[in-house]
């Protein structure tokens, strides 16, 4: 009888831990950006907002692309 009580308490504790850990929010930026490179340059898109960024080799910095520049080609 004593072993059954210990088993049940352990099982319920484990089940509660799974439920508590499943409810925590993970707000890390991992996976937020997707990047690729072409002959025109390097690009990054923010998957949360849909904004597109281009790395300019002349300015050596990232700049946000406007809608007219994206659909120009």
Secondary structure, DSSP 8 states (H G I E B T S, - for coil): -HHHHHHHHHHHHHHHHHHHHHT------TTSEEEEE-SS-EEEEETTT--EEEEETTTTEEEE--HHHHT--
